[in-house]
Amino acid sequence: MRTKRLTIKTVVLALGFSMIPLTTSLQSAWACSAAPGAPIVKTIWGTTGGPSFTVTPAKTDELPTTIYYAYAVKKVSKDSWEPWAAWVPTQVTSAGESATFTAPMAEGNDLITFSAYAYNVCGSSGQNQIYRKLVTNDSLMIPNLTIAEDLPLSVGTIPTYFFSPMAYELPQTLTSKNPAICAFDESAKVLKLISAGECEITISQNNELLATPNPDVTQTINILPTPKILPVTGKDRPDEIDGFQIHVVYVKVNGTTPHEYYEKGDVNNWLDLANAWMKRKLGKEFKFDTFEGTYDISTMFSQYTAGQLEKDGAKSSESSSNTQPTLFKLQSEFSKQNGLELIGKNLLFIIDANLSEKYCGFANQPGISALITPVSSGCWSPEFGYLAQTLKLNYPSKSLIHELVHNLGVGHPCEDLSDLMIGGTCAMSKEQTEITLDSAKKLYIGTSKAGANILDFKVWKDGSGSKYPTSRGLCYVNTPCLVSDWFWRTPQGDLQIQEKIAGKWKTLQTFKIKKIATNKYAFNASIIPTSKGIHTYREYIPGTKKYGAYTGRQITKTVPY
């Protein structure tokens, strides 16, 4: 969600001067060579009540003889301002004198504009006019960082109002501890991101123009380096890591002008930020396919249009061609482009097209493929998307984590409205809140209440987990693999699972039949592969006096790792 600064809908014109004549004796006693400069207006909040204003002469210009101030108030739910109050004069005899005014905090008052100018016999200064919110000090407490804690260097600049309470601009003092990494540009009102590293900033509400009881606050943003982008390719490059991994495919859709998210570095940024967020929340990172130390991402120029890829079938003349599930079509298309099917890798498709106004992605649950659609409405904001105001996780990164967790078997738990996995038929929160990841550890972290315990799976960079995700036709080294789950109507002899090795069938293991129910029996035969490769098995039951020998179907299992 883009954060906007507090704006004044109705323009308030500067109040015209209304001079108060001064005595001749004062004029002669107070010699001057030029008109005074505009006075300094300081806003002060105490521990109770609203703001007060202190007006003091400019420090370097001619001393005024009189300071004038006036104000106007804007009511809640009104676009127009109340009439200006009359100018109030305060005589000045030294540079240390000041005029003080306490803002009216009557019920219904929303904003105040306060204006002041200085006068001496040589002329008048310009007006110093400011706007302040009529709130008590507790509304001005400097909040915890409300933008993402990890940002790519490509963000470039962050408007300073993102560091203000209620996104309301106050004359706070903003300083950077490490200006080689980030530095404030006061004239442009931005924080400049200069290089990768820890950007530590301090926010103070006590300076020449502002005073509150609030203590200074230090906040830290982790600036990620510019990712290395490999040349565009349509194929999976040679692996540099073993075991399970997620291969990302950037899909340019037929009939849609691409945004070049891969070439511009956004895809790599989304993956970086997804893992940075997971590291903060879970202490783990997804294991993405890599090459030469960066993400191995394939680009696919799909033959399908956005309508043909729409999950529920496009409501147009194209809907008749959408007879296959979208993910299956994309998998088949990529396997053909790649030259072979990727065995043992999950596929994450990033679709550069608007597929629907209803979702930002979908996935098999559980399964080996998922997709996200950053172009769809509300799924990505190029201007402020990385800042992720309130959510603290940009939407493409949020979507891809959400869908990859679906691949592990987790559904849409509705217990926590801020949870990453909320969706489907859940009652959604009306207000945006910071995204959480099973914060109570009662849904899918350490428990499988929501469909699966994601800690069980070997999908993390740290190598943790006890099993690989379920995938039809795949088995894994040193992991039980079910090869026979047929039901039998009558009890049979012992079942042998045999493997074809060097052209001959060799018995690996023998299983006893078990009664499941009346006229329902099963062996539930699982073997444990000891090597990678393609293995061919079969069922075999030796003959008995009652039954003849049984030779079952051949079963092919791929063991990728």
PEHUUR-V380896 format. One record per backbone hydrogen bond with DSSP energy under -1.0 kcal/mol. NH is the residue of the N-H (numbers start at 0). CO is the residue of the C=O. E is the energy in kcal/mol with one decimal. If there is no record, write none. Layout:
NH:CO:E
NH:CO:E
This chain:
26:22:-2.0
27:23:-2.3
28:24:-1.7
29:25:-1.5
39:55:-2.9
41:53:-2.7
42:208:-2.3
43:51:-2.9
44:210:-3.0
51:43:-2.2
52:100:-3.6
53:41:-2.4
54:98:-3.2
55:39:-2.3
64:118:-3.1
65:118:-2.0
66:89:-2.7
67:116:-2.7
68:87:-1.6
69:114:-2.2
71:112:-1.9
73:110:-2.5
75:107:-2.8
77:74:-1.4
81:72:-3.1
84:70:-2.9
87:68:-3.0
89:66:-2.2
91:64:-3.2
96:93:-1.4
98:54:-2.3
100:52:-2.4
102:50:-2.3
108:105:-2.1
109:73:-3.0
110:73:-1.7
111:131:-2.4
112:71:-2.5
113:129:-2.2
114:69:-2.6
115:127:-1.3
116:67:-2.0
118:65:-2.4
119:122:-2.4
122:119:-2.3
124:117:-2.8
127:115:-2.8
129:113:-2.5
131:111:-2.6
133:109:-2.7
134:132:-1.7
138:135:-1.6
139:136:-2.2
147:386:-2.8
150:221:-2.6
152:223:-1.7
154:151:-1.9
155:152:-1.6
156:154:-2.1
157:190:-1.9
159:188:-2.2
161:158:-1.8
162:159:-2.1
163:160:-1.4
166:163:-1.7
167:164:-2.1
171:169:-2.6
172:203:-2.8
174:201:-2.2
176:199:-3.0
180:177:-2.4
181:177:-1.9
182:191:-1.9
184:189:-3.0
188:184:-1.2
189:184:-1.6
190:157:-2.7
191:182:-3.4
192:155:-3.2
193:180:-3.2
194:180:-1.5
196:222:-1.9
198:220:-3.2
200:218:-2.9
201:174:-2.7
202:216:-3.0
203:172:-2.3
206:209:-3.0
210:42:-1.8
216:202:-2.2
218:200:-2.6
220:198:-2.5
221:148:-3.2
222:196:-3.1
223:150:-3.2
245:286:-2.1
246:345:-3.1
248:347:-2.8
249:297:-3.2
250:349:-2.8
251:299:-2.7
253:303:-1.8
255:252:-1.9
263:259:-2.2
264:261:-1.3
265:260:-1.3
266:260:-1.5
268:264:-2.2
269:265:-2.9
270:266:-2.0
271:267:-2.7
272:268:-3.0
273:269:-2.0
274:270:-2.2
275:271:-2.3
276:272:-2.3
277:273:-2.3
278:274:-2.4
279:275:-1.7
280:276:-2.4
281:277:-3.4
282:277:-1.1
286:458:-1.7
287:285:-1.0
288:245:-2.9
290:293:-2.9
293:290:-1.5
295:288:-2.3
296:294:-1.1
297:247:-2.2
298:232:-3.1
299:249:-2.8
301:251:-2.1
301:299:-1.1
308:304:-1.2
312:309:-1.4
315:313:-1.8
318:315:-1.7
320:317:-1.7
321:318:-1.4
328:324:-2.3
329:325:-2.4
330:326:-2.6
331:327:-2.6
332:328:-2.4
333:329:-2.6
334:330:-2.5
335:331:-2.0
336:332:-2.1
337:333:-3.2
338:334:-1.5
345:244:-1.8
346:367:-2.9
347:246:-2.5
348:369:-2.9
349:248:-2.8
350:371:-2.7
351:250:-2.6
352:350:-1.5
361:370:-1.7
363:368:-2.1
366:406:-2.0
369:346:-1.9
370:361:-2.5
371:348:-2.2
372:359:-2.6
375:372:-1.4
378:375:-2.2
384:380:-2.4
387:383:-1.1
389:145:-2.8
390:388:-2.2
391:387:-3.3
397:393:-2.5
398:394:-3.2
399:395:-2.4
400:396:-2.1
401:397:-2.5
402:398:-2.5
403:399:-2.3
404:400:-2.3
405:401:-1.6
406:402:-1.9
408:405:-2.4
409:404:-1.6
410:449:-2.9
418:415:-1.6
419:435:-2.4
421:418:-1.5
425:422:-2.1
434:390:-1.7
435:417:-2.3
440:437:-1.9
449:442:-2.9
450:447:-2.1
453:443:-2.5
455:452:-2.1
457:466:-2.8
458:456:-1.7
460:284:-2.5
462:459:-1.8
465:455:-2.7
466:455:-1.9
473:470:-2.1
474:557:-2.5
477:528:-3.3
478:475:-1.8
480:526:-2.9
482:524:-2.7
483:524:-1.4
487:520:-2.9
494:510:-2.5
495:539:-3.2
496:508:-2.6
497:537:-2.5
498:505:-2.7
499:535:-2.4
500:503:-3.3
503:500:-1.7
505:498:-2.8
507:496:-3.1
508:496:-1.2
510:494:-2.9
513:521:-2.8
515:519:-3.0
516:519:-1.8
519:516:-2.1
520:487:-2.6
521:513:-2.4
524:483:-1.7
526:480:-2.3
532:558:-2.7
534:556:-3.1
536:554:-3.4
537:497:-1.9
539:495:-1.9
540:549:-2.8
543:546:-4.0
549:540:-3.0
551:538:-3.0
554:536:-3.5
556:534:-2.9
557:472:-2.5
558:532:-3.4
